[in-house]
């Protein structure tokens, strides 16, 4: 059966309108355009946001050194090779001849106002020359691939047609040192303190020789489930240092230390294929699943002072098999940008300007390729030389591939940040290990600043894809942070945004945030690995509610940020399809049983299907609360010390085909102890007989009791089940369970309680359990009433011939007190000639009119749509609801289908959230069950899409079947 998430991933889904655009229309720039004078220095001005109404945005500026009369410019005259002994005074080597006054050493450029230019058509080969202050590249700058070479420069600017290339051969090592200017000694021609490495449409290729993966995943679970961990890569050299995390050696119930330490010289890993052994001495504390090995690489990039790399305009970027260390300029402190007035006078020099990351991809019009690189905060042999970067990779309005990279996030650094909201990247199979020591809670900041630093991936973009990324350790702000952007039109002053990559030709509507927020419903977070203090954190309190979709993945000892705590209250549902949830993948593990608490705070709902969660684990913190929890077709174990079990975490609980264990270490129950050979058979419409073999494998199982619970009501408890009885009978048959009615859905839980005879006989809530939801549906087979929800209410009522039965309109029976509504009635502007549900085509007038007229939320005033129908007492009812999609997607407008909820008499209906039908399709939803057990008439209340007040989601009709043998008389 196809997964719902798989289906969603096929239906991607934008906002927007169809203006035919390409990447070049994002903005335009001409190098011949007039320069802007800032502090007496000429600058290129790039307007990344043409048409912006944001008066604070003056443009982005880059120094134009060729027209700057305050600097001295020297051009190479022919193809040359630079070495440590290169004599820059050689006749004809540079034009004009270099000044010996400014640069008194023949082999070293020492003057910060001296600029070397590589003209178009000239190739300069680098063989470890001395430091060059500033270099403009219009030709080719190539590190010699055949020899060990080091290139050091304080400012590099690459122009269109310019090439910087480092592709070392297997026998050589390359090193690039971006030796930014000392913050106290910037040259006067750079008053904005721009990045040290700038590509203005140039081509940069950094490609180390060794292509073996920078990281691998370790699975030490020789006997437990877990499977192959993401991708397993061989390390062909044994006993070479790797980066990994180590947990404290002593882990006991009295000493639970959740901290990690970073070990970057771990050498006991034996290379080869298959399962790796990375145990620390005799202890293994649930750490070291991710191993990173940069030592085999031969291309290294590092920084000094304010060093960063910026790629913009139409830069070609290919960075692979490279190690980055000690580089970056924008820090985790609050952003503090440069300020210019209307005449471009610099009124404030920013102390922490944005967009100065080790790799900054800024409004770039060509696809980016960044694969199999490693990012570490410091080199192994030097102290820190540059600033501690906020993130290693920062991107705005760009697209491409960032895959297979390894990130070490000590010092509170983040890994990858997608910062504008329209980035379209493939983020796949990147690995992040993190430790942090700063426990202070950051103050709230407004976009474009980010509240919670130190995350693996921080994303604002629903247009990117996220698959197979691995996170381990301690992430202060959350390993994966999703931040849907609000007030988009005021951020950059644009009413629309042009999309790039695979969405070229489409635009995003910035004036209605709820449409772009809704796109997150279609994003699928596939097969990620989150271990330790690796929270998946969503910062979102706006409308509409969104659903975060997980497909597959490993959630290993995952817990929320211990620094940020449990105050997060996002307006989201978490939806897990086929997750593996465990405390560890390791053997002989010292686990954090009481430190897991994967989910804290308050969510709308958590839905889980096809889960395997069979170890000691606290998926929900004791303080966690949500409106609804659904667990279906799963093996699910969870800590329990309350008779409410999972229900204690939710206002409403739905369980179907769930086999698991209520865990309590005090009673020796720390693993999966299921009920065996479980079977259920209906004896009548409201009686079910259960048979199974109880589990006597846990320590205090002898003497256990078994309770039978129907819709949270204890019905029967059978005490004192002993192993001897089990050995004789081999099976245990319950008393018959009775449903309170023969119409409806009933959740039955068979719940064992462990027995402790000493020192005083007691029962614990821990033990095996099985829960399933059964449908009793035999009474309501007679059509009773159909109600058309429509604004068209003629004076004379008549019987509407709809789907073979006689319906009425809500407006015709409202005076009789039968039907009332809240919300807004509406209809499609032009009734189509037919509509379909995919198999059934409707063409006849009454059904067509019923489907294309509807009730919906009053989105303007925030009033949800509800329907109240008064029905006779002492009867049972079965309800179907009809919905039609007239507008959410079409031939020229693409949008993510909205999600919504249905509540009957205040109870959510499974599933918690569902999508509207496709454009110009209808759906028949149900059956939903409702019983009026009182002797008098009672109001059936239907809350339709009440949680989503931003979308007008149509409900077209209500169809009711009843245990009554006569229909409601139509017309009245």
N, C-alpha and C positions, 0 to 999 in steps of 0.2 A: 504494500500500500504506500502510495507516495506520501512523504511527509508534507505537512502543511507548510513548513518552512521552505522545503524544496520548491513547492509551488510558488510561494511568495518570491523566491529568488529569481524565478523565471518571469515575473511580472514587474520588472523594474520600471520606472515610475518616477516621474519627475513632476515638475510643477508646470506648465509654464506656457510659453507661447512659441510659435514657430517662425520666428523671423530667421531668414536664411543668413547665418553668420558663420565665420570661421575664426580660428584662433587669432588671426591677425587683427580682428575687429575689437579685441579686448581693449586696446588703446593703440595709439599711433605715436611714433617718435621719429624725428628726423635730425640726424647729426649736424645738419646745416642750419638748423633753426637758431634763433637768437639766443645768446647765452644770458644767464642771470648772474648779476654781480652780487656776491655775498662777502661782505667784509673786504671789498676790493679785489676779490678773486673770482674769475669766471667759472661758471658751473653749467653743465648740462641740466636742463630741467625736464623730467619725465612726469607727465600727468597720467598716473595710473588709473585715475577715476574721472575720465572726461564727462562733463555734464554734472559733476557733483555740486550739490547745494551746501556742502559742508564748508563753511567759511574758514574753519580752522585748518583745513588742508590746503597747503600752498603748493604742493607737489613734492617729488623726491628729487634729490640733487646729487650729482656726481662731479668731482673736480675735472675741469677741462684744462689739462696741463699744456697742451700743444699751443693754445692761444694765450696762455698766461705769460705775461712779460716778466713776472717776478721769479720765474724758474729758468734754469739753464738746460737746454735740450740738446742731446747728442744722439745722432742716428748711426746705427751700424751700416756700413757701406757694402758689405758682402757677407756671404755665408761664413760663419766663424765658429770656433770652439772656445768656450770660456773655461779656464782652469784657475787654480790658485795663483799661478804665476803669470797670468795674462797681463800684458802691459797695455793699458788703455791709452798710453801716449804714442803708441806705434803710429807712424805716419800713415794716414789714410784709413786707419782702423775705424775711427769715428768722424763724423762730420757734423759741425765743425770740430776742430781739434779741441781736446778737453783742456779745461783751465787747470793749470798746475797750481795756481794760487788757491783755488777752492779745494782741489784734490791733490795734496802734496805727495801722496804715496802712489806710485805708478800702477800698482797692482790692486788698488783698493779705492772704491768710490766712497768718500767719507762725507761729502757735502749733502745735506738733506734737501737742498734746492737743486740738486743735479738729477736730471731725468734721462734715462737711456731709452731709446726707441728702437724697436725691431720693426722696420718698415715691411709693407706687403712685399712678398716675393723673396724675402730674406729668411734664412734658417739659422738660428743660433742653437748650437749644441752645448749642453751644460755638462762640464766635468768637474764639479765641486769648486767653483770660483769663490772668492770672498763675498761677503754680504754686499748686496746691491740695494741702495735705498729705494729707488722707484724705477719701475720698468713698465713701459707701454708696449703692448704686443699687438702688432697688426700683421706680422708674418708668422713665423713658426719658432716656438721655443721648446726644444726637445731635450730631455735628460738622456744622456747617452745610454742606450739599453745594454751595451756590452760591458760596462764598467760600473764599479761602485761610484755613485754620484750623489752629491748633496747640493741642493739649491736653496739659498737663503735670500729673502727679499723682504723689505718693509712695506712696499706697496706695489701691487701688480694690477694693471688695468688692461683687460683684453677686449679688443674691438671686433666688430664683424669681420670675418675672414682671418682673424687671429687664432692661433692654435697654441695651447700649452699641453704637452704630452709627456707622460712618464709611463713607459711600458718596459720595465726591466726584464732582462733575460733571466733564466734560471740560475745563472752563475753570478749575478750581481745584485746589489741592494741599492735602492734609491731612498733618499730622504729629502723631504721638502719642509723647510722651516719658514713659517709665515711670521716673521719677526716684526710684529706691528710696532708702531712708534710708541715710545714712552708716553703715557698719558700726560706727563708734565712737560713734554717737549715736542708736541705736534708741530709740524712745519706750518707756517702762516698760510700757505696755499690750501690747507685742508681745515678750514675753520669748523666744519661740521663733524670732524673726526670720523670720516667714513671708513668703511671696512678696509682691511689690509689687502684683500684679494677680491677683485671685482671683475666679473665677466659681463660686459655690455653687449651681449649677442655674439660672444666668441665661442670657441670650441675647447672644451677641457676634457682630456682623457687621462685618467689615473687608473692603471690596470696592472696590479701585481701579477706575477707569474703563477703563483700557486693558487689553484682553483678549489682546493679541498675546503670543505665547509668550515667557517669560523667557529661553529658551535655544534654540539650534539646533545641529544636528550638521553638521559640515563634512566633505565627502569630496572631497579633491583628486586622487583617482585617476582621471584622465580616461580612461586606457586600461586600467586593471586592474580586476579584479573588486572588488566591495565593495558595489555597488548603492547605493540610497538609504539614507543613514545614519539608521536609526530613523525619526524624523519630521523632515522639512525644513520649516521655518517661514520665511516672508518677514520680513525687516526692512525696513519701508517707508521708513525714513529712513537715508540713506547718511552715512558719515563721522561717525557718532556713537560715543562711546567704548563699548567692550565689554570685559568681563572675559574673558581667555583665558590660556592657559599658553604660555610661550616656552621652547624648549630652547636649550642653549648653541649659539652660532653656529659653533664649530669642532668638527667631528666627524671624526676620522680614526682609523685603526686604532691609532695610538699615543696618541690622546687621546680616550678614550671616557668622556664625562662624562654620567652618567645623571640629573643633576639638572634640575629645572625651576625657572623663576621665574614669578611672577605678574605679568601686565601688565594693569592695570585701566584703562588709558587708550589701548588700541589703537584707532586710528581709521581704518585703511586698508581696512577691510571695506566693500565696496560692497554696498548693499542690493539686494533683489529676490528672485526665485525661482531655484531650481536650485542649481548648484554655486557655492560662495563661494570667493573667493581671499583667503587670509589669510597669505600668505607674508611672512616677515620679510626684507626686502631680498633678497639673492640666496641666502639659506640657509633651509632648512626642516628642522628636526631632529626630525620625528615628534611635534610638539606643536601645540596650537591646534585640535584637532578639535571641541572644545566651546566655544561662544561664548555669553556671557551679557550681556544688555543691560537693566540696571535703570533707565537714565536716562529712559526714556519713561514710567515709572510716576508716579503722582501720589498715592500713599498710602505713608507711611513711618512705621515704628515703630522707636524706638531706646530705649536704656536708659542709666541712670546708677547707679553704685554697685551694690548688691545687687538687681538688677532681674530679674524673671522673671514669667511668666504661667502660672497654674495653672487648669485647667478640670476640674471634678469634679461629683459627684452626677449631675444630669440636665441638664448644660449643653448649650445649642444653640450650635454652633461653625461658622461659615462664614467662612473667611479666604481671600481670593482677590486676585490682582493687587497684592500688597503687598510692600514691601521692608523687611526686618528687618535692623538693624545694631546692633552694640555693645550686646548685651543678653544676660543670662544670669547665673546665680548659682552653680550647682553646677559645679565645675571638674574638671579631669582629675586632680587630686591624689586620694589615697585618701579614700574617703568617711569623714566624721566627723559622725555625726548627734547630735541632742540626746538626752540620757538623762534619763528620768523614773523615779522609784522607784514603789513600789506606791501611795503616797499622792499621786502626781502632783507631787512635789517635783522641781524641775529641778536635777539633780545635775551636769550637764555641758552647756554650750552648745556645740553642734557648730560646728566651723570650716569644714566642707564638707558640709552636709546634702544628702541626695539629693532628687530631684524638684523641683529649682529650675532648670529649663531655660527657654530663651526661650519655648518653647511646651511645656507639660507637660500631658498628657492623662491624668488620674489616675482610674482606676476610673469612667470616665464612662459613663452608661447610654444616651446618645443617640449616634447616628451622627455622626461628625466629617467635615467637608469642608474640606480644606486643599489648594488648587490654585493653581498658576501664581504662586507667590511666590518671592522671592529672599532668601537669607540670606547676609550678609557680616559679617565680624568687626568691622570698623570703618567708620565713615563716611569719606568722602573728605576731609572738611574738619576733623576733630577728632582729638585723641589719644584713646586708649582711656579710657572713663569707667567701664565696668562690668568685672566679672570676665570672664576668658576662659572661655566655657562648655565643658563637657565634650561636649555635643551640642546641636544646635539644636532638635530635637524629641525629647522623651522620652515614651513611652507605657507605661502599665500597665493591663492588663485593660480595654481599650477597643476600639472598632471604628470603621470608616469608610473614608475615601478620602484618601490623600496622594499627589497626582499632579501632574506637570508642573512641579515646583518646581526651583529652581536653588540650589546650595549652594557657597560658597567656603570651603574648609576650611584656611585658613592658621592658624598658631599651634597646630596639633595638634588642632583641633576635629573632632568627628564630626558627621555629618548627622542621620540618623534612627536612634533606638534603641528597639526593642521589648523591654521589660525584664522582663516577668514570665513570659511563655511561653504565654499564652492570648489574646494580642491577635489581632484579626481585621481586618486592614487590607488594602486594595488599594494596594500601593506600585508605582506605574507611571510610567514616563517622567519620572523625576526625574533631574537631572544633578548631578554632583559633580566639582569640580576641587580638587586638594589639593597643598599643599607643606608640608614640615615641616623643621625645623632641629635639633630635639632628637633626637640619635642614641642616647640611653641606652635600654637595654632595661628596661622596667618590671618591677618585682618581681611575683611571682605573688600574686594576690589571690583571695579566695573570693567567690562570688556573695552579695549582689547587686552587688558591685563587679565591674568588668570588667578583665580582664588587659591588653588591648591597645586603647588609645585611638587616636583618629584613623583612623576608618573612614567610608565613605560610608553604608552601612547596617549596623547591628549588630542582629541579630535572635535572639531566643530562641523565636520562635513559629512552629510548623509550620502554624498555621491561617491565616496571611496568604498573599496571592498576590503574586508578584514578577515584573514584566514590564517590559521596555524601559527599564530604568534605565541610565544612562551614567556611567562613572567614568574620569577621566583625571588623571594626575599621579603624585604620591608619597603613598601612604597608609601610615603607619607600622605600623598594626595590621592592614592588609588592607582593600582597598576594600569588600569584602563579607564580613562576619564572621557565621558561623552558630555559635551557642553553645547546643546542646541542654542544658536544665537537668536536673541530677541532684538526688537527695534532695528531690524536690518536696514531700513531705509534711512535712518539717521546716522548709522555708523560711518558710512562713506558718502552719505548724501545722494545715493542712487536709488531710483525707484525700481530698477531692474538690474540684474547682474547677468553677464554673458557667461555661459558654461563652456568648459573646455573638454578635451579628451574625447571619450566616446559619446559625450553629450553635446559636441559641437553642433551649432545650429539651433540650440535651445537657449532660452533665457529664463531666469528665475524672477518671480514677482516678489519684490522686497516690501511691498506695501501691506501685505497680509501675512504676518508671521505664521499664522496657524497652518498655512499651506506648506511652507518649508519645514515647519516642525513635524507635520504629518508624514514627511518623507522618511523619517526614522523608522516608521512601522515596517518599511520594506527592506531595511538593512538586516542582514543575517551575519552574526558573529560566529564564524565557523571554526570548530576544532582548535580552540585556544587552550593553553595550559596555564592555569593560575594556581600558584602554590605559595603558602605562607600569608603574610600580611599583604595580600595582593587583591585588594578590593576592586570590583568593577563598579565604578562610581558614576552616577548620572546626576548632573546638576541641571534640574529642570522643574519648574513649578508652574509653567504656563499651560495654555490650552492649545490643541486638544490633548487628552491623555495619549501617551505613546507606549508602544510595546517594544521592549528590547528582546530580540530573538537570538537565542543561542542554539546552534545546531552542533551536536557532538561536543567534544571537549573534555578536558580533565580539570577537576576542581579539587585540589589536593591540600588538605589542611588549610583551606582558604579562610581568611578572616578579614574583617573590615579594618580600616586604619585605626590603630590604637590611639593615635594622636587626635584625629578628627572626631572620633567617637561616633555615637549613634544618632546624631541629630538630623541626619539626612532624610528629607521627606519629599522625594521627587514624585511627580505626577506620572507614574509609569507602572506598567505590568512587566514582570520578568517572565519570559517564556522559555523553558528549557526543553529541548527535544534530544533525547538520547545522550544525556550527560553521564560521565563517570565521576561519582562523588565519593571521595575517600579521605581518610586521615593521612594516609601514607601510601607510597608505592614501594616501600622498603621492607626488607626483612629485619627482624630484631630491632624494630624502630622504637625510640623513646618519643612518644607522640604527645602533642599538645591537646589532650582530650578536652580540657576545659578552656582552651584558648581559641578554638575554631571560630564560632560565631560568624559564619559567612555573611549573614544578613542582619544588619541592625537598622534602626530607624523605622520609618513607616512607608510602605508602598501601597499601591492600589491592590495588587494581586501578585501571586507567584503561581505559575502553572508549570507542572513538570510531567513529562511523558517519556516512557521508555527509559527510565533512569536505572542505573545500577549504583546503589548506595548501600554498601553492606558492611562498613566498618564503623568503629566508634567515632561518632561525629555529631557536631551540633551545627546543623545547617542554619537553624534559626536561633538567634540570640534570645535569652530570656526576656529581653526588653522589646523584641521585635513584634510588630503588629501590622496587619494589613486587612483589607476588606474581605479577601477571598484567597483561599489556597486550593489548588486542584492538583492531585497526583493520580496519574492513570498508568496502567500497564507497566508497573515498576516494581523493582525490589528496593525497598526504602527503609533504612534503619535510622533511628534518631534517638538522641538522649531524651529520657522521660523521667520525671519525678512527680507527675500529675496525672490524675485520671482523665483529664481533658486531652492529654497527649498533644497531637498537632493542632487540635482545635483551639488550644489556648493562644495560638499565635494569630488567629484569624476570626473575624466576625462570622465567616461562613466557610465550611470545609466540604470539599467534594473528593471522594476516594473511589477508585474503580480499578479492580484487579491489582491490588497492592499487597505484596507479601513482604513482611519485614520483621523488625525486632525493635522493641522499646529498650533502649540501652541504659544501664546504670552500673558503673564499675564497682560500686559498693556491693553489688549482688553478683559479681563475677560475670556480668553480661557485657561483653565488649565487642561482639562481632555479630554476624548474621546467623540467627537461629530460627529458621522458618518452620511453619507448619507443613507437614508432608502429606502428599496424596490428597490434596484438598478437593472436595467435590460438593456440589449443591444441586438439589433437585426440587422442583416445585411439586408440592402435594396438592395444592389448590391455588386459586388466584392470589391468595394472600398468606400462604403457608409454604415455607421452604425448609427442607431437611438438609443439614450439613453433616458431612463425614470427613474425617481427616485423621492423621496420625500426629499426636502432639510431640513436641520436641523436648527430649530429656537430656540434651547434650550439654547444657550449661550447668554451672556449679550448683545452683539452688533451684533446680527444676523439679526435684522430687517433692511432691506435695503441692505442686502448683494448682492454681484454680483457673477455670476458663469462664469468661463472661461473654454473653451475647448481647450486643448493643445495636439497637435499631434507631437511626436518626438521632444519635446522641442519648438515647434513653436506654438504660440498662434493663434488659428484659429477663434474662436468666443468668445465674452464676452457679457453676458446678465446682465445688471445692474438692481439695484433697485428691488430686490425681497422682498416683504413685507409679514408679517405674515397673513394679511387679505386675500391676494391672495392665500396663502397656505391653509387657512381655507376653502376657497371656492372650490378650485380645488383638494385639497388633493394630487395631484401629479403634477409634473412639467416635461414637455417633452422638451428635448433640440432641438435645431436646428440639422439637420443632420450633422454628422462629415464626412468629406471626406478625404480618404487616398490619398496621392500623386500618388499612383500607385496601380495596382491590383496584384502586386507580392511583397511579403515581410512581415516583421514583423513591426507592428506599435504600439507604446505605446501611449495610450490615457489617459490623466489625466483630470478629472472633478474637478475643483478647486474653492472652495468658498473663497471669501474675505469678512471679517467683515466690518461693516460700522459704523463710529462714526460721529454723526451729530453735536456734540459740541466739542470745540468752533467753529471749522470750519469743514465742512463735509470732511472726509477723508476715504480712504479704507486702511485696513491693510492686509498684506499677510496672516494673521491668518484666520483659518476657516476649514471647513470639506473638505476632498478630497477623491477621489477614482481613482485608476489607474490600468489599465490592458493592457496587450499586446495581440494584435489580429494578426492573420495570414491570409493574403490574398493569396490564392494559387489556381489559376484557369487557368493561362495562360501557364505555362511552363510544358506541358505534353508530349512534343516530345523530344525523345532522340536526342541530337545534337552531342556530342563528348565525347569520353572516352580516357584518357591518362594514359598509363602504365609508372610508374616511375621506371626505371630499368637501370642497368649498361650494360646490354646485348643489344647492338644496331647492328643488322645485317646490311650488306651493302644494301640489297634489302628489302625495306619496304613491308609489307603485312597487310591485315586486320586481326586483332586479334579477334577471336570469344570469347567474354567475356560477360557472363550473358545475352546472347541473342542479343547482339549488336556488331557492328564493332568498335574496338578501335585501337588506334595507340600508338606509343611510343614517349616519349618526345624528344628523340634523333633524331627521324625521321623527326620531324617537327620543330626542333630548327632552322635549316637553313632558314626556311620560316618565322621566327620571331613569330611563334605561341606559342612556349613554351620555357622557360628558367628557370634555377634553381640556387640556392646556396645550399651549404651543400655537402654531400658525398653520392654517390650511393653505394649500397651494396646488398648482397643477402645471403640467408641461405646457409650454406656449403653443406648440403644434403637436397634436396627437399623432403619433406614428401610425402607419397602416397595420403594423403588427409588432408584437414583442414576444420574446421567447425566454425560457429558463434554460436553454441549451438543448432541450429535447422536445418540449411542448411549445408550439406556436399558437399565440392567441390573436385572433382577428375579429371575433364577434364584438359587438358594440359595448355591451354592459361590462364584460370582463376587461376589455381594453380601457374603458373609462375608469373602472375601479383601480386598475394598476397605475394609471398615469395621473391620477389625482391622489393627494396624500396629505398627511399631517406630519409636521416636522418641528424641530426646536425653533423657538423664537431667538435666533442668534443675536439679533440686535439688542434685545433686552435681557438676554441670558435666561430665558424661561424654557425649561425642558418640556418635551412632548410627553404627555401622559394620557391614558385612556381609562375611564372608569365605566364599567358595565355592571348593572345590577342583575343578579341571577338568583333563581329560586333556591330555597333551602333544602337540606337533606338530599342533595344530589351531587354527582361527580361530573367533572368537565375535562374535556381535552381541547386544547386551543392550538390553532395554527395562525401564524402572522405572515402577511404578504408585504414585501418591500420591493421597490423599483429604483433603479439608478438612472435618473434623467440627465446628469450633468457632470459627474466626477471625472470622466475621461472620454475622449472622443478622437475624431480624426485629426483635429488640429490642436487639441489641448491634452496634455499628458499630466496626470497627477497620481499620487499614491492614494489608493483607495482608503477611505477613512475607516477606522475601527470604532466599534460602539458596543454597548452592553444592553442586555435585556433583563429587567427585573419583574417578577410576578409576585405581587403582594409583598414587596420589599426584599425578595430573595433573588440574587443573581442566578441566571440560568447558564448552565454549562454549554459551551465554553464561556469563560469570563468575557472575552472580547472576540468579535468576529468582524469580517470585512463586509462592506456593501457588495452587491453583485456587480458584475462588469457593466460597462456603459450600455444603456438601453436593454439591459436584461432585468428579469425579475427573479425573486426567490420566494419559495414557500418554506417558512421556518417552523419547526416543531416536530413532534407534538410537545406541548407544555401541559402539565397536569395541575389541576386545581380542584379542591373539594370544598363544598359548603356543607359543613357538618352541623350547622345550626338549623333550627326549625324555620327560621324566617329568611327572607331574601338578604343577600349580602353583596357587597360591591367587590368585583374583581378589579384590581388595580394593576395596570400594565405601565411600567416606566420604560419608555423607549429612548435609547441613546441619551439617557439623562446625564451621564458623566461627560459627554462630549457636547458642550454648548456652543462650539464654534461652527459646527457643520449642521446644515439642515438635512438630516438623514430621513428619507421618506418612510413612513409606514402607511400602506395603502388600504389594508383591510384586515379584519379580524374574523376568523372562521371558528365556530364553536361547535363541538360535538358533546353530547350529554348522555347521561343514564336515563333521562326522560324519554318516553316513547313517542311523544308528540313534539312537533316543531313549534317554534315561536311563530304566531300567526303573522304572515306578511301578505298584503300591507295591513297596517293597523287601522 
